[in-house]
Amino acid sequence: MKLALPPFASDVCAVAETPLASRMLGTTWRPDAPVPLEELRLLRVHHVGFDGKSHGGEIIVHQAIAPATLRIFQILYENQFPIETMRLLHHYDGDDEASMADNNSSAFNARPLTGHASGWSKHSYGVAIDINPVINPYAMADGCLPPAGSRYLDRTQEAPGLIRPGTLCHTLFVQQGFEWGGDWSHVRDYHHFELPLRVIGYDSPSV
């Protein structure tokens, strides 16, 4: 049974030259990161937790996609799509695997491509968003990340916050031009949505 919720609330804040920027330095951002702090925006949004209640969450994205991202989270909230937690990656010292293990939904984190020592992840540009990574794991031939997500490799099951084609979360992101990692052939990244770099005026790097 769905609970009555307060109206959706959100806020958009600059990141550069704030105490948040100081906390990010050395954990989720560094001077050689592919986008400057001036291009990032902190979004504070309400989301519905796995307990069915309204919670405050935070996520950082590139300024160019902030309006579309806010709209997605507003519709998810109004339809009570559950997101367990939304904490910034500096709370995990930039450790993506720790964030995934906590089923944390997140976006910006200046880090290499998963499984590579070099090359920047789309998260490093603020154009990739992960939703409920335990429920929607990164599936590989030899297992998944986070390991606790193994129970959700059967994508036919029903579970709170699970993403499949045609579900509300999937539909909203795809309508905004996001590519879903669950459609990839080499791996299946069920929690991952990303936009091409041209959306923010960047060229795709060669890696």
C-alpha positions as CSV (number, residue, x, y, z in Angstrom):
1,M,0.0,0.0,0.0
2,K,1.4,3.4,-1.0
3,L,1.7,6.1,1.6
4,A,0.7,9.7,1.3
5,L,3.8,11.7,0.6
6,P,4.7,15.4,0.9
7,P,5.0,17.2,-2.4
8,F,8.2,16.7,-4.4
9,A,10.9,19.2,-3.5
10,S,14.2,19.9,-5.1
11,D,17.1,22.3,-5.2
12,V,20.0,23.0,-7.6
13,C,23.3,24.3,-6.3
14,A,26.7,25.2,-7.8
15,V,29.5,22.9,-6.7
16,A,32.6,25.1,-7.3
17,E,34.0,27.2,-4.5
18,T,31.8,25.5,-1.8
19,P,32.6,23.3,1.2
20,L,31.3,20.4,-0.9
21,A,34.1,21.1,-3.5
22,S,36.7,20.8,-0.7
23,R,35.2,17.4,0.4
24,M,35.3,16.2,-3.2
25,L,38.9,17.1,-3.8
26,G,41.0,13.9,-3.8
27,T,38.0,11.6,-3.5
28,T,35.6,12.2,-6.3
29,W,37.3,15.0,-8.2
30,R,40.8,16.0,-9.0
31,P,42.4,18.7,-11.1
32,D,43.0,16.4,-14.1
33,A,39.3,15.3,-14.2
34,P,37.7,15.8,-17.6
35,V,35.2,18.4,-16.4
36,P,35.8,21.4,-14.1
37,L,33.8,21.8,-10.9
38,E,32.2,24.9,-12.4
39,E,30.2,22.7,-14.8
40,L,28.8,20.5,-12.1
41,R,25.5,20.9,-10.2
42,L,24.4,19.4,-6.9
43,L,20.8,18.3,-7.0
44,R,18.9,17.8,-3.8
45,V,15.8,15.8,-4.4
46,H,13.1,13.9,-2.5
47,H,13.0,10.2,-3.2
48,V,10.8,7.4,-1.9
49,G,12.8,4.9,0.1
50,F,12.3,1.1,0.4
51,D,10.3,1.9,3.5
52,G,7.8,3.8,1.3
53,K,8.6,7.1,3.0
54,S,9.9,10.4,1.6
55,H,13.7,10.9,2.1
56,G,16.1,13.6,1.0
57,G,18.8,12.6,-1.4
58,E,21.8,14.2,-3.2
59,I,23.3,13.6,-6.6
60,I,25.8,15.5,-8.8
61,V,25.4,15.8,-12.6
62,H,26.7,18.1,-15.4
63,Q,24.9,21.4,-15.5
64,A,23.6,20.7,-19.0
65,I,21.5,17.7,-17.9
66,A,20.3,19.1,-14.5
67,P,16.8,20.0,-15.7
68,A,16.1,16.7,-17.3
69,T,17.5,14.8,-14.3
70,L,15.3,16.7,-11.9
71,R,12.2,15.9,-14.1
72,I,13.1,12.2,-14.0
73,F,13.4,12.1,-10.3
74,Q,10.2,14.1,-9.8
75,I,8.2,11.6,-11.8
76,L,9.8,8.7,-10.1
77,Y,8.9,10.3,-6.7
78,E,5.4,11.1,-7.7
79,N,4.9,7.5,-8.8
80,Q,6.6,6.2,-5.7
81,F,9.4,4.3,-7.5
82,P,11.7,3.2,-4.6
83,I,15.3,4.3,-4.4
84,E,17.0,3.0,-1.3
85,T,19.6,5.8,-0.8
86,M,21.1,8.7,-2.7
87,R,24.4,9.8,-1.2
88,L,27.3,11.6,-2.8
89,L,30.3,9.5,-3.6
90,H,32.7,11.4,-1.3
91,H,30.8,9.6,1.6
92,Y,32.4,6.4,0.2
93,D,35.8,8.1,-0.5
94,G,35.1,7.8,-4.2
95,D,35.0,4.0,-3.9
96,D,32.4,2.9,-6.5
97,E,32.2,-0.7,-5.3
98,A,31.5,0.5,-1.7
99,S,28.7,2.7,-3.0
100,M,27.2,-0.1,-5.1
101,A,27.3,-2.5,-2.1
102,D,25.3,0.0,-0.2
103,N,22.7,0.0,-3.0
104,N,23.4,3.7,-3.4
105,S,22.1,5.6,-6.4
106,S,24.6,8.1,-7.7
107,A,26.0,10.0,-10.6
108,F,29.3,12.0,-10.7
109,N,32.5,10.4,-9.7
110,A,35.8,11.1,-11.5
111,R,37.1,7.5,-12.0
112,P,38.4,5.1,-14.6
113,L,36.1,2.9,-16.7
114,T,35.0,-0.1,-14.8
115,G,37.6,-2.9,-15.3
116,H,40.2,-0.5,-16.8
117,A,43.3,1.2,-15.4
118,S,42.8,4.2,-17.7
119,G,40.1,6.1,-19.6
120,W,37.4,8.1,-17.9
121,S,34.0,6.7,-17.0
122,K,31.0,8.6,-18.2
123,H,30.4,9.3,-14.5
124,S,33.5,11.5,-14.7
125,Y,31.6,13.8,-16.9
126,G,28.4,13.9,-14.9
127,V,26.3,12.3,-17.7
128,A,25.8,8.8,-16.1
129,I,23.4,7.9,-13.4
130,D,23.2,4.6,-11.4
131,I,19.9,3.4,-9.8
132,N,19.7,0.8,-7.0
133,P,22.9,-1.2,-8.0
134,V,22.3,-4.1,-5.7
135,I,18.8,-4.7,-7.2
136,N,20.2,-3.9,-10.7
137,P,23.7,-5.3,-10.7
138,Y,26.5,-5.1,-13.2
139,A,26.5,-8.6,-14.7
140,M,29.6,-10.2,-16.1
141,A,30.4,-13.6,-17.4
142,D,32.1,-14.6,-14.1
143,G,29.8,-12.9,-11.6
144,C,28.4,-9.5,-10.8
145,L,29.0,-6.2,-9.0
146,P,28.1,-5.8,-6.3
147,P,28.3,-9.5,-5.3
148,A,25.1,-9.1,-3.3
149,G,23.3,-8.5,-6.6
150,S,23.7,-12.1,-7.6
151,R,20.2,-12.9,-6.3
152,Y,18.8,-10.4,-8.8
153,L,20.5,-11.7,-11.9
154,D,17.1,-13.4,-12.7
155,R,15.5,-10.3,-14.2
156,T,12.1,-11.9,-14.5
157,Q,11.5,-11.6,-10.7
158,E,9.7,-8.8,-9.0
159,A,11.7,-6.7,-6.5
160,P,11.4,-3.1,-5.3
161,G,13.4,-0.7,-7.5
162,L,14.1,-3.4,-10.2
163,I,14.6,-2.0,-13.7
164,R,13.4,-3.8,-16.8
165,P,12.5,-2.5,-20.3
166,G,9.2,-0.8,-20.2
167,T,9.3,-0.1,-16.4
168,L,8.8,3.5,-15.4
169,C,12.5,4.2,-14.5
170,H,13.7,2.7,-17.8
171,T,11.2,4.6,-19.8
172,L,11.9,8.0,-18.3
173,F,15.6,7.8,-18.8
174,V,15.3,6.5,-22.4
175,Q,12.8,9.2,-23.3
176,Q,15.5,11.7,-22.2
177,G,18.0,10.2,-24.6
178,F,19.9,8.0,-22.1
179,E,21.4,4.7,-23.1
180,W,20.7,1.8,-20.7
181,G,23.5,-0.5,-19.7
182,G,21.1,-3.4,-19.6
183,D,21.1,-3.3,-23.4
184,W,24.8,-3.9,-23.7
185,S,26.1,-7.1,-25.1
186,H,29.5,-7.5,-23.6
187,V,28.2,-6.9,-20.0
188,R,24.8,-6.1,-18.6
189,D,24.9,-3.0,-16.4
190,Y,21.3,-3.0,-15.2
191,H,21.7,0.0,-12.9
192,H,23.5,2.3,-15.4
193,F,22.1,5.0,-17.7
194,E,24.3,7.4,-19.7
195,L,24.2,10.1,-22.2
196,P,26.6,10.8,-25.1
197,L,29.3,13.4,-24.4
198,R,28.0,15.5,-27.3
199,V,25.1,16.5,-25.1
200,I,27.4,18.5,-22.9
201,G,29.6,19.7,-25.8
202,Y,32.5,17.2,-25.4
203,D,34.0,14.9,-27.9
204,S,34.1,11.2,-27.1
205,P,37.6,10.2,-26.0
206,S,39.6,7.4,-27.6
207,V,40.4,4.8,-25.0
